[in-house]
Amino acid sequence: MVRICAMLLVMATASLIFAAPAQADTGKDLIQVCGQSASLCNSDFQSDQLAPLLKANACMPADTGKAQTDIVAWLGKHPKTAERAITVAVKAASRALWPCKK
């Protein structure tokens, strides 16, 4: 019995370790994740999918927390865009919120 409990504990710990960033697959998922946990929300924004995409927009504000909040709010107001893949949805929100006019 002790062996089974120890094995279950190891499996549960491993699943927590490997369930890290990119909890969201779509913009809609991102809205839900950000509504539930600021830590997971930030983790998604720092993922290999989104971080380079956001850095590419030179007109985005330096305050990343505010930018993330604005993107999630924009996606909430644009449900059709939010249904798309997370990279497509966040890129659309970023471009709409901070269009570069050089």
N, CA, C and O atoms as a GROMACS GRO file, in nm:
protein
  408
    1MET      N    1   0.082  -0.120   0.000
    1MET     CA    2   0.000   0.000   0.000
    1MET      C    3   0.086   0.126   0.000
    1MET      O    4   0.059   0.220  -0.074
    2VAL      N    5   0.192   0.126   0.083
    2VAL     CA    6   0.281   0.241   0.089
    2VAL      C    7   0.349   0.262  -0.045
    2VAL      O    8   0.369   0.375  -0.090
    3ARG      N    9   0.385   0.151  -0.110
    3ARG     CA   10   0.450   0.158  -0.240
    3ARG      C   11   0.359   0.223  -0.344
    3ARG      O   12   0.404   0.305  -0.424
    4ILE      N   13   0.232   0.186  -0.343
    4ILE     CA   14   0.136   0.241  -0.438
    4ILE      C   15   0.118   0.390  -0.414
    4ILE      O   16   0.115   0.468  -0.509
    5CYS      N   17   0.106   0.430  -0.289
    5CYS     CA   18   0.091   0.572  -0.256
    5CYS      C   19   0.213   0.652  -0.300
    5CYS      O   20   0.200   0.762  -0.353
    6ALA      N   21   0.331   0.597  -0.278
    6ALA     CA   22   0.454   0.665  -0.318
    6ALA      C   23   0.459   0.678  -0.469
    6ALA      O   24   0.501   0.782  -0.521
    7MET      N   25   0.417   0.574  -0.540
    7MET     CA   26   0.418   0.577  -0.685
    7MET      C   27   0.318   0.682  -0.737
    7MET      O   28   0.348   0.756  -0.830
    8LEU      N   29   0.202   0.688  -0.678
    8LEU     CA   30   0.102   0.787  -0.717
    8LEU      C   31   0.151   0.929  -0.691
    8LEU      O   32   0.126   1.019  -0.770
    9LEU      N   33   0.221   0.948  -0.580
    9LEU     CA   34   0.276   1.079  -0.547
    9LEU      C   35   0.380   1.120  -0.651
    9LEU      O   36   0.381   1.236  -0.693
   10VAL      N   37   0.465   1.029  -0.692
   10VAL     CA   38   0.567   1.058  -0.794
   10VAL      C   39   0.499   1.092  -0.926
   10VAL      O   40   0.540   1.187  -0.994
   11MET      N   41   0.397   1.018  -0.964
   11MET     CA   42   0.326   1.044  -1.090
   11MET      C   43   0.256   1.180  -1.085
   11MET      O   44   0.258   1.254  -1.183
   12ALA      N   45   0.194   1.212  -0.974
   12ALA     CA   46   0.125   1.341  -0.960
   12ALA      C   47   0.224   1.456  -0.967
   12ALA      O   48   0.196   1.558  -1.031
   13THR      N   49   0.338   1.441  -0.903
   13THR     CA   50   0.441   1.545  -0.906
   13THR      C   51   0.493   1.563  -1.048
   13THR      O   52   0.511   1.676  -1.093
   14ALA      N   53   0.517   1.455  -1.118
   14ALA     CA   54   0.566   1.462  -1.256
   14ALA      C   55   0.464   1.531  -1.346
   14ALA      O   56   0.503   1.610  -1.433
   15SER      N   57   0.336   1.504  -1.326
   15SER     CA   58   0.236   1.569  -1.410
   15SER      C   59   0.230   1.719  -1.384
   15SER      O   60   0.202   1.796  -1.476
   16LEU      N   61   0.255   1.761  -1.262
   16LEU     CA   62   0.259   1.904  -1.232
   16LEU      C   63   0.380   1.971  -1.296
   16LEU      O   64   0.370   2.084  -1.344
   17ILE      N   65   0.491   1.904  -1.297
   17ILE     CA   66   0.613   1.959  -1.356
   17ILE      C   67   0.598   1.977  -1.506
   17ILE      O   68   0.641   2.078  -1.561
   18PHE      N   69   0.538   1.879  -1.572
   18PHE     CA   70   0.529   1.883  -1.717
   18PHE      C   71   0.407   1.958  -1.768
   18PHE      O   72   0.391   1.971  -1.890
   19ALA      N   73   0.320   2.008  -1.681
   19ALA     CA   74   0.201   2.080  -1.724
   19ALA      C   75   0.222   2.230  -1.720
   19ALA      O   76   0.127   2.304  -1.696
   20ALA      N   77   0.343   2.276  -1.741
   20ALA     CA   78   0.379   2.416  -1.729
   20ALA      C   79   0.317   2.506  -1.835
   20ALA      O   80   0.196   2.498  -1.858
   21PRO      N   81   0.396   2.594  -1.901
   21PRO     CA   82   0.342   2.697  -1.987
   21PRO      C   83   0.255   2.648  -2.102
   21PRO      O   84   0.241   2.528  -2.127
   22ALA      N   85   0.199   2.744  -2.169
   22ALA     CA   86   0.112   2.721  -2.284
   22ALA      C   87  -0.009   2.638  -2.245
   22ALA      O   88  -0.037   2.536  -2.307
   23GLN      N   89  -0.079   2.682  -2.143
   23GLN     CA   90  -0.203   2.618  -2.101
   23GLN      C   91  -0.313   2.646  -2.203
   23GLN      O   92  -0.408   2.569  -2.215
   24ALA      N   93  -0.299   2.755  -2.276
   24ALA     CA   94  -0.402   2.798  -2.369
   24ALA      C   95  -0.365   2.763  -2.513
   24ALA      O   96  -0.250   2.781  -2.554
   25ASP      N   97  -0.464   2.713  -2.588
   25ASP     CA   98  -0.443   2.682  -2.729
   25ASP      C   99  -0.507   2.787  -2.819
   25ASP      O  100  -0.464   2.807  -2.933
   26THR      N  101  -0.609   2.855  -2.767
   26THR     CA  102  -0.679   2.957  -2.844
   26THR      C  103  -0.684   3.086  -2.762
   26THR      O  104  -0.653   3.087  -2.643
   27GLY      N  105  -0.725   3.193  -2.827
   27GLY     CA  106  -0.744   3.318  -2.754
   27GLY      C  107  -0.849   3.304  -2.646
   27GLY      O  108  -0.837   3.364  -2.539
   28LYS      N  109  -0.952   3.226  -2.674
   28LYS     CA  110  -1.059   3.202  -2.576
   28LYS      C  111  -1.003   3.128  -2.454
   28LYS      O  112  -1.038   3.160  -2.340
   29ASP      N  113  -0.917   3.030  -2.479
   29ASP     CA  114  -0.851   2.960  -2.369
   29ASP      C  115  -0.767   3.056  -2.286
   29ASP      O  116  -0.765   3.048  -2.163
   30LEU      N  117  -0.698   3.147  -2.354
   30LEU     CA  118  -0.613   3.244  -2.285
   30LEU      C  119  -0.698   3.333  -2.194
   30LEU      O  120  -0.656   3.362  -2.081
   31ILE      N  121  -0.813   3.374  -2.239
   31ILE     CA  122  -0.904   3.454  -2.157
   31ILE      C  123  -0.940   3.376  -2.030
   31ILE      O  124  -0.938   3.432  -1.920
   32GLN      N  125  -0.972   3.249  -2.046
   32GLN     CA  126  -1.010   3.167  -1.930
   32GLN      C  127  -0.893   3.147  -1.835
   32GLN      O  128  -0.909   3.160  -1.714
   33VAL      N  129  -0.776   3.116  -1.889
   33VAL     CA  130  -0.657   3.095  -1.805
   33VAL      C  131  -0.625   3.222  -1.728
   33VAL      O  132  -0.597   3.217  -1.608
   34CYS      N  133  -0.629   3.335  -1.796
   34CYS     CA  134  -0.596   3.462  -1.731
   34CYS      C  135  -0.701   3.501  -1.627
   34CYS      O  136  -0.670   3.570  -1.530
   35GLY      N  137  -0.824   3.458  -1.646
   35GLY     CA  138  -0.928   3.484  -1.547
   35GLY      C  139  -0.914   3.397  -1.423
   35GLY      O  140  -0.966   3.432  -1.317
   36GLN      N  141  -0.844   3.286  -1.436
   36GLN     CA  142  -0.829   3.194  -1.324
   36GLN      C  143  -0.699   3.213  -1.248
   36GLN      O  144  -0.697   3.199  -1.125
   37SER      N  145  -0.591   3.246  -1.319
   37SER     CA  146  -0.461   3.250  -1.252
   37SER      C  147  -0.366   3.348  -1.321
   37SER      O  148  -0.332   3.330  -1.438
   38ALA      N  149  -0.325   3.449  -1.249
   38ALA     CA  150  -0.230   3.546  -1.304
   38ALA      C  151  -0.098   3.480  -1.336
   38ALA      O  152  -0.031   3.517  -1.433
   39SER      N  153  -0.059   3.384  -1.256
   39SER     CA  154   0.068   3.314  -1.277
   39SER      C  155   0.066   3.233  -1.406
   39SER      O  156   0.160   3.239  -1.485
   40LEU      N  157  -0.042   3.156  -1.429
   40LEU     CA  158  -0.052   3.079  -1.553
   40LEU      C  159  -0.068   3.171  -1.673
   40LEU      O  160  -0.015   3.141  -1.780
   41CYS      N  161  -0.138   3.280  -1.656
   41CYS     CA  162  -0.154   3.378  -1.763
   41CYS      C  163  -0.018   3.432  -1.805
   41CYS      O  164   0.016   3.434  -1.923
   42ASN      N  165   0.060   3.474  -1.707
   42ASN     CA  166   0.193   3.526  -1.735
   42ASN      C  167   0.280   3.419  -1.800
   42ASN      O  168   0.359   3.447  -1.890
   43SER      N  169   0.265   3.297  -1.754
   43SER     CA  170   0.340   3.185  -1.810
   43SER      C  171   0.307   3.166  -1.957
   43SER      O  172   0.397   3.143  -2.038
   44ASP      N  173   0.180   3.176  -1.993
   44ASP     CA  174   0.142   3.164  -2.134
   44ASP      C  175   0.201   3.277  -2.216
   44ASP      O  176   0.250   3.255  -2.327
   45PHE      N  177   0.198   3.398  -2.163
   45PHE     CA  178   0.253   3.512  -2.236
   45PHE      C  179   0.405   3.501  -2.251
   45PHE      O  180   0.463   3.556  -2.344
   46GLN      N  181   0.471   3.430  -2.158
   46GLN     CA  182   0.615   3.412  -2.165
   46GLN      C  183   0.655   3.287  -2.244
   46GLN      O  184   0.774   3.258  -2.257
   47SER      N  185   0.558   3.213  -2.295
   47SER     CA  186   0.585   3.089  -2.367
   47SER      C  187   0.663   3.116  -2.496
   47SER      O  188   0.668   3.229  -2.544
   48ASP      N  189   0.723   3.012  -2.550
   48ASP     CA  190   0.797   3.021  -2.675
   48ASP      C  191   0.708   3.062  -2.791
   48ASP      O  192   0.757   3.112  -2.893
   49GLN      N  193   0.577   3.042  -2.777
   49GLN     CA  194   0.483   3.082  -2.881
   49GLN      C  195   0.459   3.232  -2.882
   49GLN      O  196   0.462   3.295  -2.987
   50LEU      N  197   0.435   3.289  -2.765
   50LEU     CA  198   0.389   3.428  -2.758
   50LEU      C  199   0.498   3.531  -2.734
   50LEU      O  200   0.489   3.641  -2.788
   51ALA      N  201   0.599   3.499  -2.657
   51ALA     CA  202   0.702   3.598  -2.624
   51ALA      C  203   0.767   3.660  -2.749
   51ALA      O  204   0.776   3.782  -2.757
   52PRO      N  205   0.813   3.580  -2.845
   52PRO     CA  206   0.874   3.640  -2.965
   52PRO      C  207   0.774   3.721  -3.047
   52PRO      O  208   0.809   3.824  -3.104
   53LEU      N  209   0.651   3.674  -3.050
   53LEU     CA  210   0.547   3.743  -3.125
   53LEU      C  211   0.523   3.883  -3.068
   53LEU      O  212   0.509   3.980  -3.143
   54LEU      N  213   0.519   3.893  -2.936
   54LEU     CA  214   0.495   4.022  -2.872
   54LEU      C  215   0.617   4.114  -2.882
   54LEU      O  216   0.602   4.235  -2.895
   55LYS      N  217   0.735   4.057  -2.875
   55LYS     CA  218   0.857   4.138  -2.889
   55LYS      C  219   0.868   4.197  -3.029
   55LYS      O  220   0.931   4.301  -3.048
   56ALA      N  221   0.807   4.132  -3.126
   56ALA     CA  222   0.812   4.180  -3.264
   56ALA      C  223   0.733   4.310  -3.284
   56ALA      O  224   0.758   4.383  -3.380
   57ASN      N  225   0.638   4.339  -3.194
   57ASN     CA  226   0.560   4.462  -3.205
   57ASN      C  227   0.632   4.572  -3.126
   57ASN      O  228   0.619   4.582  -3.004
   58ALA      N  229   0.707   4.652  -3.197
   58ALA     CA  230   0.786   4.759  -3.135
   58ALA      C  231   0.700   4.868  -3.073
   58ALA      O  232   0.749   4.947  -2.992
   59CYS      N  233   0.574   4.874  -3.109
   59CYS     CA  234   0.486   4.979  -3.058
   59CYS      C  235   0.411   4.938  -2.930
   59CYS      O  236   0.337   5.018  -2.874
   60MET      N  237   0.429   4.816  -2.887
   60MET     CA  238   0.364   4.768  -2.766
   60MET      C  239   0.424   4.841  -2.645
   60MET      O  240   0.544   4.868  -2.644
   61PRO      N  241   0.343   4.872  -2.545
   61PRO     CA  242   0.395   4.943  -2.427
   61PRO      C  243   0.497   4.858  -2.351
   61PRO      O  244   0.495   4.735  -2.357
   62ALA      N  245   0.587   4.925  -2.282
   62ALA     CA  246   0.692   4.857  -2.206
   62ALA      C  247   0.637   4.782  -2.086
   62ALA      O  248   0.695   4.683  -2.043
   63ASP      N  249   0.526   4.827  -2.031
   63ASP     CA  250   0.463   4.762  -1.916
   63ASP      C  251   0.393   4.634  -1.962
   63ASP      O  252   0.280   4.639  -2.010
   64THR      N  253   0.461   4.521  -1.950
   64THR     CA  254   0.407   4.395  -2.002
   64THR      C  255   0.280   4.351  -1.931
   64THR      O  256   0.192   4.292  -1.994
   65GLY      N  257   0.269   4.379  -1.803
   65GLY     CA  258   0.148   4.343  -1.729
   65GLY      C  259   0.026   4.414  -1.785
   65GLY      O  260  -0.079   4.352  -1.805
   66LYS      N  261   0.040   4.542  -1.810
   66LYS     CA  262  -0.070   4.621  -1.869
   66LYS      C  263  -0.100   4.573  -2.010
   66LYS      O  264  -0.216   4.562  -2.049
   67ALA      N  265   0.005   4.544  -2.087
   67ALA     CA  266  -0.014   4.496  -2.224
   67ALA      C  267  -0.091   4.363  -2.224
   67ALA      O  268  -0.181   4.344  -2.305
   68GLN      N  269  -0.054   4.273  -2.134
   68GLN     CA  270  -0.123   4.144  -2.126
   68GLN      C  271  -0.270   4.164  -2.091
   68GLN      O  272  -0.358   4.101  -2.151
   69THR      N  273  -0.296   4.250  -1.994
   69THR     CA  274  -0.434   4.278  -1.954
   69THR      C  275  -0.513   4.337  -2.070
   69THR      O  276  -0.628   4.300  -2.093
   70ASP      N  277  -0.451   4.428  -2.144
   70ASP     CA  278  -0.518   4.490  -2.259
   70ASP      C  279  -0.548   4.388  -2.369
   70ASP      O  280  -0.654   4.392  -2.430
   71ILE      N  281  -0.454   4.297  -2.393
   71ILE     CA  282  -0.474   4.194  -2.496
   71ILE      C  283  -0.590   4.102  -2.456
   71ILE      O  284  -0.676   4.072  -2.539
   72VAL      N  285  -0.591   4.058  -2.332
   72VAL     CA  286  -0.699   3.970  -2.286
   72VAL      C  287  -0.833   4.042  -2.293
   72VAL      O  288  -0.933   3.982  -2.334
   73ALA      N  289  -0.837   4.168  -2.254
   73ALA     CA  290  -0.962   4.246  -2.260
   73ALA      C  291  -1.007   4.262  -2.406
   73ALA      O  292  -1.126   4.249  -2.435
   74TRP      N  293  -0.913   4.289  -2.496
   74TRP     CA  294  -0.946   4.305  -2.639
   74TRP      C  295  -1.003   4.175  -2.693
   74TRP      O  296  -1.103   4.176  -2.764
   75LEU      N  297  -0.940   4.063  -2.660
   75LEU     CA  298  -0.989   3.933  -2.706
   75LEU      C  299  -1.130   3.906  -2.653
   75LEU      O  300  -1.213   3.847  -2.722
   76GLY      N  301  -1.157   3.949  -2.529
   76GLY     CA  302  -1.290   3.932  -2.472
   76GLY      C  303  -1.397   4.008  -2.548
   76GLY      O  304  -1.514   3.967  -2.550
   77LYS      N  305  -1.358   4.118  -2.610
   77LYS     CA  306  -1.453   4.199  -2.687
   77LYS      C  307  -1.461   4.156  -2.834
   77LYS      O  308  -1.544   4.206  -2.909
   78HIS      N  309  -1.373   4.063  -2.874
   78HIS     CA  310  -1.369   4.016  -3.013
   78HIS      C  311  -1.371   3.863  -3.015
   78HIS      O  312  -1.269   3.799  -3.042
   79PRO      N  313  -1.489   3.805  -2.986
   79PRO     CA  314  -1.498   3.660  -2.969
   79PRO      C  315  -1.461   3.579  -3.093
   79PRO      O  316  -1.408   3.468  -3.080
   80LYS      N  317  -1.487   3.630  -3.211
   80LYS     CA  318  -1.451   3.555  -3.332
   80LYS      C  319  -1.299   3.541  -3.344
   80LYS      O  320  -1.248   3.435  -3.379
   81THR      N  321  -1.228   3.647  -3.314
   81THR     CA  322  -1.082   3.642  -3.316
   81THR      C  323  -1.032   3.553  -3.203
   81THR      O  324  -0.935   3.479  -3.221
   82ALA      N  325  -1.096   3.559  -3.088
   82ALA     CA  326  -1.055   3.479  -2.972
   82ALA      C  327  -1.069   3.329  -2.997
   82ALA      O  328  -1.003   3.250  -2.930
   83GLU      N  329  -1.154   3.290  -3.090
   83GLU     CA  330  -1.171   3.148  -3.120
   83GLU      C  331  -1.053   3.092  -3.199
   83GLU      O  332  -1.040   2.970  -3.211
   84ARG      N  333  -0.971   3.176  -3.251
   84ARG     CA  334  -0.858   3.131  -3.334
   84ARG      C  335  -0.742   3.083  -3.247
   84ARG      O  336  -0.743   3.099  -3.125
   85ALA      N  337  -0.643   3.025  -3.311
   85ALA     CA  338  -0.523   2.977  -3.241
   85ALA      C  339  -0.463   3.092  -3.161
   85ALA      O  340  -0.474   3.208  -3.199
   86ILE      N  341  -0.400   3.058  -3.051
   86ILE     CA  342  -0.349   3.159  -2.958
   86ILE      C  343  -0.254   3.257  -3.027
   86ILE      O  344  -0.260   3.377  -3.001
   87THR      N  345  -0.167   3.209  -3.113
   87THR     CA  346  -0.071   3.299  -3.179
   87THR      C  347  -0.142   3.394  -3.274
   87THR      O  348  -0.108   3.512  -3.281
   88VAL      N  349  -0.240   3.345  -3.345
   88VAL     CA  350  -0.316   3.428  -3.439
   88VAL      C  351  -0.397   3.532  -3.362
   88VAL      O  352  -0.400   3.649  -3.399
   89ALA      N  353  -0.463   3.489  -3.256
   89ALA     CA  354  -0.548   3.578  -3.178
   89ALA      C  355  -0.468   3.688  -3.109
   89ALA      O  356  -0.506   3.805  -3.112
   90VAL      N  357  -0.356   3.650  -3.046
   90VAL     CA  358  -0.275   3.749  -2.975
   90VAL      C  359  -0.208   3.845  -3.073
   90VAL      O  360  -0.197   3.964  -3.044
   91LYS      N  361  -0.165   3.796  -3.186
   91LYS     CA  362  -0.105   3.883  -3.288
   91LYS      C  363  -0.207   3.985  -3.339
   91LYS      O  364  -0.176   4.102  -3.357
   92ALA      N  365  -0.330   3.938  -3.363
   92ALA     CA  366  -0.436   4.029  -3.408
   92ALA      C  367  -0.466   4.135  -3.303
   92ALA      O  368  -0.482   4.253  -3.336
   93ALA      N  369  -0.473   4.094  -3.177
   93ALA     CA  370  -0.500   4.188  -3.069
   93ALA      C  371  -0.387   4.290  -3.056
   93ALA      O  372  -0.412   4.409  -3.041
   94SER      N  373  -0.265   4.242  -3.063
   94SER     CA  374  -0.148   4.330  -3.051
   94SER      C  375  -0.144   4.434  -3.163
   94SER      O  376  -0.117   4.551  -3.140
   95ARG      N  377  -0.171   4.388  -3.283
   95ARG     CA  378  -0.171   4.481  -3.398
   95ARG      C  379  -0.286   4.582  -3.390
   95ARG      O  380  -0.270   4.698  -3.428
   96ALA      N  381  -0.400   4.537  -3.341
   96ALA     CA  382  -0.515   4.627  -3.329
   96ALA      C  383  -0.493   4.731  -3.220
   96ALA      O  384  -0.528   4.848  -3.235
   97LEU      N  385  -0.435   4.687  -3.109
   97LEU     CA  386  -0.413   4.778  -2.996
   97LEU      C  387  -0.298   4.875  -3.018
   97LEU      O  388  -0.306   4.992  -2.980
   98TRP      N  389  -0.191   4.827  -3.078
   98TRP     CA  390  -0.071   4.908  -3.095
   98TRP      C  391  -0.017   4.900  -3.237
   98TRP      O  392   0.088   4.841  -3.262
   99PRO      N  393  -0.092   4.962  -3.331
   99PRO     CA  394  -0.044   4.958  -3.470
   99PRO      C  395   0.079   5.049  -3.484
   99PRO      O  396   0.079   5.163  -3.440
  100CYS      N  397   0.180   4.997  -3.546
  100CYS     CA  398   0.302   5.076  -3.567
  100CYS      C  399   0.283   5.164  -3.690
  100CYS      O  400   0.257   5.115  -3.800
  101LYS      N  401   0.295   5.293  -3.668
  101LYS     CA  402   0.282   5.388  -3.778
  101LYS      C  403   0.412   5.464  -3.787
  101LYS      O  404   0.428   5.569  -3.724
  102LYS      N  405   0.502   5.412  -3.865
  102LYS     CA  406   0.634   5.475  -3.878
  102LYS      C  407   0.647   5.550  -4.007
  102LYS      O  408   0.752   5.609  -4.034
   0.00000   0.00000   0.00000
